[in-house]
Amino acid sequence: MSQSEIAGASLPNAISMFDLSDDQREMLDTADQYARNELYPLASKMDDEEFWPDEAFRKLGRDGYFGITTPPELGGMGGDLFTSGLVLQAFSRWNHALGLSWVAHENLCANNIYRNANAAQQKKYLPGLSSGKLVGALGLTEPGAGSDALGSMRTTARKDGDHYVLNGTKIFITNGPIADILLVYAKTAPEKGAHGISAFIVEKDFPGFRVAQKLTKMGFRGSQTGELVFDDCRVPAENLVGEENRGVSIVMSGLDLERSMISPICLGIAERALDLCIDYAKTRVQFGKPIAEFQMIQSKLADIYVWVETMRTFNYRVLAAANAVESGEGGRGQIHALTAASVMYTAETMNKVLDEAVQIFGGYGYIWESEINRLFRATKLLEIGAGTTEVRKLIISSELLKR
């Protein structure tokens, strides 16, 4: 994948939000073909064995699928968030577990560092993240701080000479067990609450850092999720991202972009489910004819089609809007409500799609090893991660009531 292909896939504001340009369509199709050939063969083993395909993941960098929003001078491709969303949509059609790990690396870690770190930090870490030499993760959620991730944060960072000393625990961290680099949030001024948070780049070999456990999940199996412990972890002061006690703006802006980038996962999974349902309905015979000839099945297929199309339109519209979010922005205003609405709608609608899909497959959909079952088990995470559905509703209503 060339730099010109990536840059050409960017979305100018003047282009309709309701369809893709020729360059964007080519980008999506190219990523789809790659995922079908390279990532889909790994999906079953990842789900069955919680297998992590380390070499295949790092190969994504060599093949040009990391560093999409990172400029060429830092080893990236110079594209935009919309382009990242298209790649994630394609990857999630064929291997949503790997797609989740991809977005944790590409968006939550690398893009956050690009948007918020200083030039020296960018030069040190982004080339490795873009090439696949380094795997990235984001450390925010804690055992006692889920929906109240900022207010209930207990991880602290104390200045000690030319280091910060971190103490605390992070939980449910995607890529945590296999990450080389983590963007971690901690309170440098606990008495200030959410306004006393700072961001740090932590390397896996820093003394005092360890992976406490790898967590086994219901869905997205194979995408590695873990609990991380910081026990007097010494982080060089030069790895402070932005200003001390100003991390809340990084968190909030990053969460808005994260929510906009979860929606393509939902869309990709739903698209794959629709294709599987159509194929199954044409070949499954009952009462002497394919079940596709029964009006009840036709009704379900029509519903799924409409749901997928509305997911696509809303997803693209919000990704286009998120393109314009500058560093330090977000966490308020229309984009805050839009990104929450996008992931709320796409996650809930994907749930409906897979519920009907399993109904079409009947008993075969209930079997663990079936692909439609694997997709079904993925639905719940996306109604929880990056703020639950309930939190998303609070964000939307809060912004509406400010008008």
GUPA-221669 format. One record per residue (C-alpha): residue number from 0; residue in one letter; y, z, x. Coordinates in steps of 0.2 Angstrom, whole numbers. Layout:
<atoms>
<atom nugu="NUM" bake="A" yy="Y" zz="Z" xx="X"/>
...
</atoms>
This chain:
<atoms>
<atom nugu="0" bake="M" yy="0" zz="0" xx="0"/>
<atom nugu="1" bake="S" yy="16" zz="-6" xx="8"/>
<atom nugu="2" bake="Q" yy="33" zz="3" xx="9"/>
<atom nugu="3" bake="S" yy="40" zz="-12" xx="-1"/>
<atom nugu="4" bake="E" yy="27" zz="-9" xx="-15"/>
<atom nugu="5" bake="I" yy="32" zz="9" xx="-16"/>
<atom nugu="6" bake="A" yy="51" zz="6" xx="-16"/>
<atom nugu="7" bake="G" yy="49" zz="-8" xx="-28"/>
<atom nugu="8" bake="A" yy="41" zz="3" xx="-41"/>
<atom nugu="9" bake="S" yy="56" zz="14" xx="-42"/>
<atom nugu="10" bake="L" yy="64" zz="15" xx="-59"/>
<atom nugu="11" bake="P" yy="82" zz="10" xx="-60"/>
<atom nugu="12" bake="N" yy="91" zz="20" xx="-74"/>
<atom nugu="13" bake="A" yy="95" zz="3" xx="-83"/>
<atom nugu="14" bake="I" yy="77" zz="-1" xx="-86"/>
<atom nugu="15" bake="S" yy="70" zz="3" xx="-102"/>
<atom nugu="16" bake="M" yy="61" zz="20" xx="-103"/>
<atom nugu="17" bake="F" yy="48" zz="13" xx="-115"/>
<atom nugu="18" bake="D" yy="39" zz="1" xx="-104"/>
<atom nugu="19" bake="L" yy="35" zz="-3" xx="-86"/>
<atom nugu="20" bake="S" yy="43" zz="-16" xx="-75"/>
<atom nugu="21" bake="D" yy="32" zz="-29" xx="-66"/>
<atom nugu="22" bake="D" yy="33" zz="-19" xx="-50"/>
<atom nugu="23" bake="Q" yy="28" zz="-3" xx="-59"/>
<atom nugu="24" bake="R" yy="14" zz="-11" xx="-68"/>
<atom nugu="25" bake="E" yy="7" zz="-18" xx="-51"/>
<atom nugu="26" bake="M" yy="9" zz="0" xx="-44"/>
<atom nugu="27" bake="L" yy="-1" zz="8" xx="-58"/>
<atom nugu="28" bake="D" yy="-14" zz="-6" xx="-57"/>
<atom nugu="29" bake="T" yy="-16" zz="-5" xx="-38"/>
<atom nugu="30" bake="A" yy="-18" zz="14" xx="-39"/>
<atom nugu="31" bake="D" yy="-30" zz="13" xx="-54"/>
<atom nugu="32" bake="Q" yy="-41" zz="1" xx="-44"/>
<atom nugu="33" bake="Y" yy="-41" zz="12" xx="-29"/>
<atom nugu="34" bake="A" yy="-45" zz="27" xx="-39"/>
<atom nugu="35" bake="R" yy="-59" zz="18" xx="-48"/>
<atom nugu="36" bake="N" yy="-67" zz="13" xx="-31"/>
<atom nugu="37" bake="E" yy="-63" zz="28" xx="-20"/>
<atom nugu="38" bake="L" yy="-61" zz="43" xx="-31"/>
<atom nugu="39" bake="Y" yy="-72" zz="40" xx="-47"/>
<atom nugu="40" bake="P" yy="-88" zz="41" xx="-37"/>
<atom nugu="41" bake="L" yy="-84" zz="58" xx="-31"/>
<atom nugu="42" bake="A" yy="-80" zz="65" xx="-48"/>
<atom nugu="43" bake="S" yy="-97" zz="70" xx="-54"/>
<atom nugu="44" bake="K" yy="-102" zz="79" xx="-38"/>
<atom nugu="45" bake="M" yy="-85" zz="88" xx="-38"/>
<atom nugu="46" bake="D" yy="-88" zz="95" xx="-55"/>
<atom nugu="47" bake="D" yy="-107" zz="99" xx="-53"/>
<atom nugu="48" bake="E" yy="-105" zz="108" xx="-36"/>
<atom nugu="49" bake="E" yy="-87" zz="113" xx="-35"/>
<atom nugu="50" bake="F" yy="-87" zz="101" xx="-20"/>
<atom nugu="51" bake="W" yy="-72" zz="97" xx="-10"/>
<atom nugu="52" bake="P" yy="-71" zz="80" xx="-3"/>
<atom nugu="53" bake="D" yy="-59" zz="84" xx="12"/>
<atom nugu="54" bake="E" yy="-61" zz="67" xx="21"/>
<atom nugu="55" bake="A" yy="-57" zz="57" xx="5"/>
<atom nugu="56" bake="F" yy="-42" zz="68" xx="1"/>
<atom nugu="57" bake="R" yy="-35" zz="66" xx="18"/>
<atom nugu="58" bake="K" yy="-38" zz="47" xx="18"/>
<atom nugu="59" bake="L" yy="-26" zz="46" xx="4"/>
<atom nugu="60" bake="G" yy="-12" zz="49" xx="17"/>
<atom nugu="61" bake="R" yy="-19" zz="35" xx="28"/>
<atom nugu="62" bake="D" yy="-20" zz="23" xx="13"/>
<atom nugu="63" bake="G" yy="-2" zz="26" xx="8"/>
<atom nugu="64" bake="Y" yy="-4" zz="38" xx="-7"/>
<atom nugu="65" bake="F" yy="5" zz="53" xx="1"/>
<atom nugu="66" bake="G" yy="23" zz="55" xx="5"/>
<atom nugu="67" bake="I" yy="28" zz="44" xx="-10"/>
<atom nugu="68" bake="T" yy="45" zz="53" xx="-12"/>
<atom nugu="69" bake="T" yy="47" zz="56" xx="6"/>
<atom nugu="70" bake="P" yy="58" zz="44" xx="16"/>
<atom nugu="71" bake="P" yy="51" zz="32" xx="29"/>
<atom nugu="72" bake="E" yy="59" zz="41" xx="44"/>
<atom nugu="73" bake="L" yy="49" zz="57" xx="39"/>
<atom nugu="74" bake="G" yy="33" zz="47" xx="37"/>
<atom nugu="75" bake="G" yy="34" zz="43" xx="19"/>
<atom nugu="76" bake="M" yy="36" zz="28" xx="7"/>
<atom nugu="77" bake="G" yy="54" zz="31" xx="0"/>
<atom nugu="78" bake="G" yy="49" zz="30" xx="-18"/>
<atom nugu="79" bake="D" yy="54" zz="41" xx="-32"/>
<atom nugu="80" bake="L" yy="46" zz="54" xx="-45"/>
<atom nugu="81" bake="F" yy="42" zz="40" xx="-57"/>
<atom nugu="82" bake="T" yy="32" zz="31" xx="-45"/>
<atom nugu="83" bake="S" yy="22" zz="47" xx="-41"/>
<atom nugu="84" bake="G" yy="19" zz="49" xx="-59"/>
<atom nugu="85" bake="L" yy="11" zz="32" xx="-60"/>
<atom nugu="86" bake="V" yy="0" zz="36" xx="-46"/>
<atom nugu="87" bake="L" yy="-5" zz="52" xx="-54"/>
<atom nugu="88" bake="Q" yy="-8" zz="44" xx="-70"/>
<atom nugu="89" bake="A" yy="-20" zz="32" xx="-62"/>
<atom nugu="90" bake="F" yy="-29" zz="45" xx="-52"/>
<atom nugu="91" bake="S" yy="-32" zz="56" xx="-67"/>
<atom nugu="92" bake="R" yy="-40" zz="42" xx="-77"/>
<atom nugu="93" bake="W" yy="-55" zz="42" xx="-64"/>
<atom nugu="94" bake="N" yy="-54" zz="59" xx="-55"/>
<atom nugu="95" bake="H" yy="-43" zz="72" xx="-64"/>
<atom nugu="96" bake="A" yy="-48" zz="86" xx="-52"/>
<atom nugu="97" bake="L" yy="-43" zz="77" xx="-37"/>
<atom nugu="98" bake="G" yy="-27" zz="71" xx="-46"/>
<atom nugu="99" bake="L" yy="-23" zz="90" xx="-48"/>
<atom nugu="100" bake="S" yy="-25" zz="93" xx="-30"/>
<atom nugu="101" bake="W" yy="-15" zz="78" xx="-26"/>
<atom nugu="102" bake="V" yy="0" zz="83" xx="-36"/>
<atom nugu="103" bake="A" yy="-1" zz="101" xx="-29"/>
<atom nugu="104" bake="H" yy="0" zz="93" xx="-12"/>
<atom nugu="105" bake="E" yy="12" zz="79" xx="-15"/>
<atom nugu="106" bake="N" yy="24" zz="87" xx="-28"/>
<atom nugu="107" bake="L" yy="23" zz="105" xx="-28"/>
<atom nugu="108" bake="C" yy="23" zz="107" xx="-9"/>
<atom nugu="109" bake="A" yy="29" zz="91" xx="0"/>
<atom nugu="110" bake="N" yy="42" zz="85" xx="-12"/>
<atom nugu="111" bake="N" yy="49" zz="103" xx="-14"/>
<atom nugu="112" bake="I" yy="50" zz="104" xx="5"/>
<atom nugu="113" bake="Y" yy="59" zz="87" xx="6"/>
<atom nugu="114" bake="R" yy="71" zz="92" xx="-8"/>
<atom nugu="115" bake="N" yy="75" zz="110" xx="-1"/>
<atom nugu="116" bake="A" yy="71" zz="112" xx="17"/>
<atom nugu="117" bake="N" yy="83" zz="109" xx="32"/>
<atom nugu="118" bake="A" yy="81" zz="94" xx="43"/>
<atom nugu="119" bake="A" yy="71" zz="103" xx="57"/>
<atom nugu="120" bake="Q" yy="58" zz="110" xx="44"/>
<atom nugu="121" bake="Q" yy="57" zz="92" xx="36"/>
<atom nugu="122" bake="K" yy="54" zz="84" xx="53"/>
<atom nugu="123" bake="K" yy="41" zz="98" xx="57"/>
<atom nugu="124" bake="Y" yy="30" zz="97" xx="42"/>
<atom nugu="125" bake="L" yy="33" zz="81" xx="31"/>
<atom nugu="126" bake="P" yy="25" zz="68" xx="43"/>
<atom nugu="127" bake="G" yy="9" zz="78" xx="43"/>
<atom nugu="128" bake="L" yy="9" zz="81" xx="24"/>
<atom nugu="129" bake="S" yy="13" zz="62" xx="22"/>
<atom nugu="130" bake="S" yy="-1" zz="56" xx="34"/>
<atom nugu="131" bake="G" yy="-14" zz="68" xx="27"/>
<atom nugu="132" bake="K" yy="-16" zz="78" xx="43"/>
<atom nugu="133" bake="L" yy="-9" zz="93" xx="33"/>
<atom nugu="134" bake="V" yy="-14" zz="98" xx="16"/>
<atom nugu="135" bake="G" yy="-1" zz="107" xx="6"/>
<atom nugu="136" bake="A" yy="0" zz="120" xx="-8"/>
<atom nugu="137" bake="L" yy="13" zz="131" xx="-18"/>
<atom nugu="138" bake="G" yy="11" zz="150" xx="-19"/>
<atom nugu="139" bake="L" yy="20" zz="157" xx="-34"/>
<atom nugu="140" bake="T" yy="9" zz="165" xx="-47"/>
<atom nugu="141" bake="E" yy="3" zz="183" xx="-44"/>
<atom nugu="142" bake="P" yy="-11" zz="194" xx="-52"/>
<atom nugu="143" bake="G" yy="2" zz="203" xx="-62"/>
<atom nugu="144" bake="A" yy="15" zz="189" xx="-64"/>
<atom nugu="145" bake="G" yy="10" zz="174" xx="-74"/>
<atom nugu="146" bake="S" yy="22" zz="169" xx="-88"/>
<atom nugu="147" bake="D" yy="34" zz="182" xx="-80"/>
<atom nugu="148" bake="A" yy="32" zz="174" xx="-63"/>
<atom nugu="149" bake="L" yy="49" zz="179" xx="-56"/>
<atom nugu="150" bake="G" yy="53" zz="195" xx="-64"/>
<atom nugu="151" bake="S" yy="36" zz="203" xx="-61"/>
<atom nugu="152" bake="M" yy="34" zz="196" xx="-43"/>
<atom nugu="153" bake="R" yy="27" zz="209" xx="-31"/>
<atom nugu="154" bake="T" yy="26" zz="200" xx="-15"/>
<atom nugu="155" bake="T" yy="39" zz="205" xx="-3"/>
<atom nugu="156" bake="A" yy="47" zz="198" xx="13"/>
<atom nugu="157" bake="R" yy="55" zz="210" xx="25"/>
<atom nugu="158" bake="K" yy="66" zz="204" xx="39"/>
<atom nugu="159" bake="D" yy="59" zz="211" xx="56"/>
<atom nugu="160" bake="G" yy="68" zz="203" xx="71"/>
<atom nugu="161" bake="D" yy="65" zz="184" xx="72"/>
<atom nugu="162" bake="H" yy="52" zz="186" xx="58"/>
<atom nugu="163" bake="Y" yy="49" zz="190" xx="40"/>
<atom nugu="164" bake="V" yy="34" zz="201" xx="36"/>
<atom nugu="165" bake="L" yy="26" zz="196" xx="19"/>
<atom nugu="166" bake="N" yy="15" zz="208" xx="9"/>
<atom nugu="167" bake="G" yy="7" zz="203" xx="-8"/>
<atom nugu="168" bake="T" yy="-5" zz="193" xx="-17"/>
<atom nugu="169" bake="K" yy="-5" zz="176" xx="-25"/>
<atom nugu="170" bake="I" yy="-18" zz="170" xx="-38"/>
<atom nugu="171" bake="F" yy="-23" zz="154" xx="-46"/>
<atom nugu="172" bake="I" yy="-16" zz="144" xx="-31"/>
<atom nugu="173" bake="T" yy="-22" zz="125" xx="-32"/>
<atom nugu="174" bake="N" yy="-27" zz="120" xx="-15"/>
<atom nugu="175" bake="G" yy="-25" zz="138" xx="-9"/>
<atom nugu="176" bake="P" yy="-42" zz="138" xx="0"/>
<atom nugu="177" bake="I" yy="-40" zz="122" xx="9"/>
<atom nugu="178" bake="A" yy="-21" zz="121" xx="12"/>
<atom nugu="179" bake="D" yy="-14" zz="120" xx="30"/>
<atom nugu="180" bake="I" yy="4" zz="123" xx="24"/>
<atom nugu="181" bake="L" yy="10" zz="133" xx="9"/>
<atom nugu="182" bake="L" yy="27" zz="135" xx="1"/>
<atom nugu="183" bake="V" yy="27" zz="153" xx="-4"/>
<atom nugu="184" bake="Y" yy="40" zz="164" xx="-14"/>
<atom nugu="185" bake="A" yy="43" zz="182" xx="-10"/>
<atom nugu="186" bake="K" yy="56" zz="195" xx="-14"/>
<atom nugu="187" bake="T" yy="68" zz="198" xx="0"/>
<atom nugu="188" bake="A" yy="79" zz="209" xx="-11"/>
<atom nugu="189" bake="P" yy="67" zz="217" xx="-24"/>
<atom nugu="190" bake="E" yy="81" zz="227" xx="-32"/>
<atom nugu="191" bake="K" yy="90" zz="211" xx="-37"/>
<atom nugu="192" bake="G" yy="75" zz="205" xx="-47"/>
<atom nugu="193" bake="A" yy="73" zz="186" xx="-49"/>
<atom nugu="194" bake="H" yy="90" zz="184" xx="-39"/>
<atom nugu="195" bake="G" yy="82" zz="192" xx="-24"/>
<atom nugu="196" bake="I" yy="68" zz="179" xx="-21"/>
<atom nugu="197" bake="S" yy="67" zz="168" xx="-6"/>
<atom nugu="198" bake="A" yy="55" zz="153" xx="-1"/>
<atom nugu="199" bake="F" yy="45" zz="152" xx="15"/>
<atom nugu="200" bake="I" yy="34" zz="139" xx="23"/>
<atom nugu="201" bake="V" yy="18" zz="148" xx="28"/>
<atom nugu="202" bake="E" yy="5" zz="140" xx="40"/>
<atom nugu="203" bake="K" yy="-13" zz="145" xx="37"/>
<atom nugu="204" bake="D" yy="-15" zz="152" xx="55"/>
<atom nugu="205" bake="F" yy="0" zz="164" xx="53"/>
<atom nugu="206" bake="P" yy="-6" zz="182" xx="57"/>
<atom nugu="207" bake="G" yy="-9" zz="192" xx="41"/>
<atom nugu="208" bake="F" yy="-13" zz="178" xx="30"/>
<atom nugu="209" bake="R" yy="-30" zz="175" xx="22"/>
<atom nugu="210" bake="V" yy="-39" zz="167" xx="8"/>
<atom nugu="211" bake="A" yy="-47" zz="182" xx="-2"/>
<atom nugu="212" bake="Q" yy="-58" zz="171" xx="-13"/>
<atom nugu="213" bake="K" yy="-61" zz="154" xx="-20"/>
<atom nugu="214" bake="L" yy="-61" zz="154" xx="-39"/>
<atom nugu="215" bake="T" yy="-73" zz="145" xx="-50"/>
<atom nugu="216" bake="K" yy="-66" zz="136" xx="-65"/>
<atom nugu="217" bake="M" yy="-71" zz="130" xx="-82"/>
<atom nugu="218" bake="G" yy="-63" zz="113" xx="-79"/>
<atom nugu="219" bake="F" yy="-55" zz="103" xx="-64"/>
<atom nugu="220" bake="R" yy="-70" zz="109" xx="-54"/>
<atom nugu="221" bake="G" yy="-69" zz="104" xx="-36"/>
<atom nugu="222" bake="S" yy="-51" zz="105" xx="-35"/>
<atom nugu="223" bake="Q" yy="-50" zz="121" xx="-25"/>
<atom nugu="224" bake="T" yy="-41" zz="136" xx="-32"/>
<atom nugu="225" bake="G" yy="-40" zz="153" xx="-24"/>
<atom nugu="226" bake="E" yy="-33" zz="170" xx="-22"/>
<atom nugu="227" bake="L" yy="-21" zz="172" xx="-6"/>
<atom nugu="228" bake="V" yy="-17" zz="188" xx="3"/>
<atom nugu="229" bake="F" yy="-2" zz="192" xx="14"/>
<atom nugu="230" bake="D" yy="-5" zz="208" xx="24"/>
<atom nugu="231" bake="D" yy="9" zz="210" xx="35"/>
<atom nugu="232" bake="C" yy="10" zz="191" xx="37"/>
<atom nugu="233" bake="R" yy="22" zz="187" xx="50"/>
<atom nugu="234" bake="V" yy="32" zz="171" xx="46"/>
<atom nugu="235" bake="P" yy="46" zz="165" xx="58"/>
<atom nugu="236" bake="A" yy="63" zz="167" xx="52"/>
<atom nugu="237" bake="E" yy="66" zz="148" xx="55"/>
<atom nugu="238" bake="N" yy="53" zz="145" xx="41"/>
<atom nugu="239" bake="L" yy="65" zz="152" xx="27"/>
<atom nugu="240" bake="V" yy="68" zz="138" xx="15"/>
<atom nugu="241" bake="G" yy="86" zz="138" xx="10"/>
<atom nugu="242" bake="E" yy="96" zz="154" xx="10"/>
<atom nugu="243" bake="E" yy="89" zz="171" xx="8"/>
<atom nugu="244" bake="N" yy="89" zz="177" xx="-10"/>
<atom nugu="245" bake="R" yy="93" zz="160" xx="-16"/>
<atom nugu="246" bake="G" yy="75" zz="155" xx="-20"/>
<atom nugu="247" bake="V" yy="77" zz="156" xx="-39"/>
<atom nugu="248" bake="S" yy="85" zz="139" xx="-39"/>
<atom nugu="249" bake="I" yy="71" zz="131" xx="-29"/>
<atom nugu="250" bake="V" yy="58" zz="139" xx="-41"/>
<atom nugu="251" bake="M" yy="67" zz="133" xx="-57"/>
<atom nugu="252" bake="S" yy="71" zz="115" xx="-51"/>
<atom nugu="253" bake="G" yy="53" zz="114" xx="-44"/>
<atom nugu="254" bake="L" yy="45" zz="120" xx="-61"/>
<atom nugu="255" bake="D" yy="55" zz="107" xx="-70"/>
<atom nugu="256" bake="L" yy="48" zz="93" xx="-59"/>
<atom nugu="257" bake="E" yy="31" zz="101" xx="-59"/>
<atom nugu="258" bake="R" yy="31" zz="100" xx="-78"/>
<atom nugu="259" bake="S" yy="36" zz="82" xx="-79"/>
<atom nugu="260" bake="M" yy="22" zz="79" xx="-66"/>
<atom nugu="261" bake="I" yy="8" zz="87" xx="-76"/>
<atom nugu="262" bake="S" yy="11" zz="75" xx="-91"/>
<atom nugu="263" bake="P" yy="4" zz="60" xx="-81"/>
<atom nugu="264" bake="I" yy="-13" zz="70" xx="-79"/>
<atom nugu="265" bake="C" yy="-14" zz="73" xx="-98"/>
<atom nugu="266" bake="L" yy="-10" zz="54" xx="-101"/>
<atom nugu="267" bake="G" yy="-23" zz="48" xx="-88"/>
<atom nugu="268" bake="I" yy="-37" zz="59" xx="-95"/>
<atom nugu="269" bake="A" yy="-33" zz="54" xx="-113"/>
<atom nugu="270" bake="E" yy="-33" zz="35" xx="-108"/>
<atom nugu="271" bake="R" yy="-50" zz="37" xx="-100"/>
<atom nugu="272" bake="A" yy="-56" zz="47" xx="-116"/>
<atom nugu="273" bake="L" yy="-50" zz="33" xx="-127"/>
<atom nugu="274" bake="D" yy="-59" zz="19" xx="-116"/>
<atom nugu="275" bake="L" yy="-75" zz="30" xx="-116"/>
<atom nugu="276" bake="C" yy="-75" zz="32" xx="-135"/>
<atom nugu="277" bake="I" yy="-72" zz="13" xx="-138"/>
<atom nugu="278" bake="D" yy="-87" zz="9" xx="-127"/>
<atom nugu="279" bake="Y" yy="-98" zz="22" xx="-135"/>
<atom nugu="280" bake="A" yy="-93" zz="18" xx="-153"/>
<atom nugu="281" bake="K" yy="-98" zz="-1" xx="-149"/>
<atom nugu="282" bake="T" yy="-115" zz="4" xx="-142"/>
<atom nugu="283" bake="R" yy="-121" zz="19" xx="-152"/>
<atom nugu="284" bake="V" yy="-132" zz="14" xx="-166"/>
<atom nugu="285" bake="Q" yy="-135" zz="24" xx="-182"/>
<atom nugu="286" bake="F" yy="-141" zz="19" xx="-199"/>
<atom nugu="287" bake="G" yy="-145" zz="2" xx="-191"/>
<atom nugu="288" bake="K" yy="-128" zz="-3" xx="-185"/>
<atom nugu="289" bake="P" yy="-115" zz="3" xx="-172"/>
<atom nugu="290" bake="I" yy="-105" zz="18" xx="-177"/>
<atom nugu="291" bake="A" yy="-89" zz="8" xx="-173"/>
<atom nugu="292" bake="E" yy="-92" zz="-1" xx="-190"/>
<atom nugu="293" bake="F" yy="-90" zz="16" xx="-199"/>
<atom nugu="294" bake="Q" yy="-73" zz="18" xx="-206"/>
<atom nugu="295" bake="M" yy="-73" zz="37" xx="-201"/>
<atom nugu="296" bake="I" yy="-75" zz="32" xx="-183"/>
<atom nugu="297" bake="Q" yy="-62" zz="18" xx="-185"/>
<atom nugu="298" bake="S" yy="-50" zz="31" xx="-191"/>
<atom nugu="299" bake="K" yy="-53" zz="43" xx="-177"/>
<atom nugu="300" bake="L" yy="-51" zz="29" xx="-164"/>
<atom nugu="301" bake="A" yy="-35" zz="24" xx="-173"/>
<atom nugu="302" bake="D" yy="-28" zz="42" xx="-172"/>
<atom nugu="303" bake="I" yy="-33" zz="43" xx="-153"/>
<atom nugu="304" bake="Y" yy="-24" zz="27" xx="-149"/>
<atom nugu="305" bake="V" yy="-8" zz="32" xx="-158"/>
<atom nugu="306" bake="W" yy="-9" zz="49" xx="-149"/>
<atom nugu="307" bake="V" yy="-11" zz="41" xx="-132"/>
<atom nugu="308" bake="E" yy="3" zz="28" xx="-135"/>
<atom nugu="309" bake="T" yy="15" zz="42" xx="-140"/>
<atom nugu="310" bake="M" yy="10" zz="52" xx="-125"/>
<atom nugu="311" bake="R" yy="14" zz="37" xx="-114"/>
<atom nugu="312" bake="T" yy="31" zz="34" xx="-121"/>
<atom nugu="313" bake="F" yy="37" zz="52" xx="-120"/>
<atom nugu="314" bake="N" yy="29" zz="54" xx="-102"/>
<atom nugu="315" bake="Y" yy="38" zz="39" xx="-95"/>
<atom nugu="316" bake="R" yy="55" zz="44" xx="-104"/>
<atom nugu="317" bake="V" yy="55" zz="62" xx="-96"/>
<atom nugu="318" bake="L" yy="49" zz="55" xx="-79"/>
<atom nugu="319" bake="A" yy="64" zz="44" xx="-79"/>
<atom nugu="320" bake="A" yy="76" zz="58" xx="-83"/>
<atom nugu="321" bake="A" yy="68" zz="69" xx="-70"/>
<atom nugu="322" bake="N" yy="72" zz="56" xx="-57"/>
<atom nugu="323" bake="A" yy="90" zz="61" xx="-58"/>
<atom nugu="324" bake="V" yy="88" zz="79" xx="-55"/>
<atom nugu="325" bake="E" yy="96" zz="84" xx="-39"/>
<atom nugu="326" bake="S" yy="91" zz="97" xx="-27"/>
<atom nugu="327" bake="G" yy="95" zz="114" xx="-33"/>
<atom nugu="328" bake="E" yy="97" zz="108" xx="-51"/>
<atom nugu="329" bake="G" yy="85" zz="111" xx="-65"/>
<atom nugu="330" bake="G" yy="81" zz="127" xx="-74"/>
<atom nugu="331" bake="R" yy="94" zz="124" xx="-87"/>
<atom nugu="332" bake="G" yy="101" zz="111" xx="-99"/>
<atom nugu="333" bake="Q" yy="93" zz="95" xx="-106"/>
<atom nugu="334" bake="I" yy="81" zz="92" xx="-92"/>
<atom nugu="335" bake="H" yy="74" zz="110" xx="-93"/>
<atom nugu="336" bake="A" yy="70" zz="107" xx="-112"/>
<atom nugu="337" bake="L" yy="64" zz="89" xx="-109"/>
<atom nugu="338" bake="T" yy="51" zz="93" xx="-96"/>
<atom nugu="339" bake="A" yy="45" zz="108" xx="-106"/>
<atom nugu="340" bake="A" yy="43" zz="97" xx="-121"/>
<atom nugu="341" bake="S" yy="34" zz="83" xx="-112"/>
<atom nugu="342" bake="V" yy="21" zz="94" xx="-105"/>
<atom nugu="343" bake="M" yy="19" zz="104" xx="-121"/>
<atom nugu="344" bake="Y" yy="17" zz="88" xx="-131"/>
<atom nugu="345" bake="T" yy="5" zz="79" xx="-119"/>
<atom nugu="346" bake="A" yy="-6" zz="94" xx="-116"/>
<atom nugu="347" bake="E" yy="-8" zz="98" xx="-134"/>
<atom nugu="348" bake="T" yy="-10" zz="80" xx="-139"/>
<atom nugu="349" bake="M" yy="-23" zz="78" xx="-125"/>
<atom nugu="350" bake="N" yy="-32" zz="93" xx="-133"/>
<atom nugu="351" bake="K" yy="-33" zz="84" xx="-150"/>
<atom nugu="352" bake="V" yy="-39" zz="67" xx="-141"/>
<atom nugu="353" bake="L" yy="-53" zz="76" xx="-133"/>
<atom nugu="354" bake="D" yy="-58" zz="86" xx="-148"/>
<atom nugu="355" bake="E" yy="-60" zz="70" xx="-158"/>
<atom nugu="356" bake="A" yy="-68" zz="61" xx="-143"/>
<atom nugu="357" bake="V" yy="-82" zz="74" xx="-142"/>
<atom nugu="358" bake="Q" yy="-84" zz="73" xx="-161"/>
<atom nugu="359" bake="I" yy="-87" zz="54" xx="-159"/>
<atom nugu="360" bake="F" yy="-100" zz="57" xx="-145"/>
<atom nugu="361" bake="G" yy="-108" zz="71" xx="-155"/>
<atom nugu="362" bake="G" yy="-122" zz="80" xx="-146"/>
<atom nugu="363" bake="Y" yy="-120" zz="69" xx="-131"/>
<atom nugu="364" bake="G" yy="-102" zz="75" xx="-129"/>
<atom nugu="365" bake="Y" yy="-108" zz="93" xx="-129"/>
<atom nugu="366" bake="I" yy="-119" zz="90" xx="-114"/>
<atom nugu="367" bake="W" yy="-111" zz="97" xx="-98"/>
<atom nugu="368" bake="E" yy="-116" zz="82" xx="-87"/>
<atom nugu="369" bake="S" yy="-107" zz="69" xx="-98"/>
<atom nugu="370" bake="E" yy="-91" zz="62" xx="-93"/>
<atom nugu="371" bake="I" yy="-83" zz="66" xx="-110"/>
<atom nugu="372" bake="N" yy="-88" zz="84" xx="-108"/>
<atom nugu="373" bake="R" yy="-80" zz="85" xx="-91"/>
<atom nugu="374" bake="L" yy="-64" zz="78" xx="-98"/>
<atom nugu="375" bake="F" yy="-65" zz="90" xx="-113"/>
<atom nugu="376" bake="R" yy="-67" zz="105" xx="-101"/>
<atom nugu="377" bake="A" yy="-50" zz="100" xx="-92"/>
<atom nugu="378" bake="T" yy="-39" zz="102" xx="-108"/>
<atom nugu="379" bake="K" yy="-36" zz="120" xx="-108"/>
<atom nugu="380" bake="L" yy="-28" zz="122" xx="-90"/>
<atom nugu="381" bake="L" yy="-14" zz="110" xx="-95"/>
<atom nugu="382" bake="E" yy="-9" zz="121" xx="-109"/>
<atom nugu="383" bake="I" yy="-8" zz="136" xx="-97"/>
<atom nugu="384" bake="G" yy="-2" zz="130" xx="-80"/>
<atom nugu="385" bake="A" yy="17" zz="129" xx="-75"/>
<atom nugu="386" bake="G" yy="21" zz="140" xx="-90"/>
<atom nugu="387" bake="T" yy="10" zz="142" xx="-106"/>
<atom nugu="388" bake="T" yy="13" zz="132" xx="-122"/>
<atom nugu="389" bake="E" yy="21" zz="148" xx="-128"/>
<atom nugu="390" bake="V" yy="33" zz="149" xx="-113"/>
<atom nugu="391" bake="R" yy="37" zz="130" xx="-116"/>
<atom nugu="392" bake="K" yy="42" zz="133" xx="-134"/>
<atom nugu="393" bake="L" yy="54" zz="148" xx="-128"/>
<atom nugu="394" bake="I" yy="62" zz="136" xx="-115"/>
<atom nugu="395" bake="I" yy="65" zz="122" xx="-128"/>
<atom nugu="396" bake="S" yy="72" zz="134" xx="-142"/>
<atom nugu="397" bake="S" yy="83" zz="143" xx="-129"/>
<atom nugu="398" bake="E" yy="91" zz="127" xx="-124"/>
<atom nugu="399" bake="L" yy="93" zz="121" xx="-142"/>
<atom nugu="400" bake="L" yy="101" zz="138" xx="-147"/>
<atom nugu="401" bake="K" yy="114" zz="136" xx="-133"/>
<atom nugu="402" bake="R" yy="122" zz="121" xx="-141"/>
</atoms>
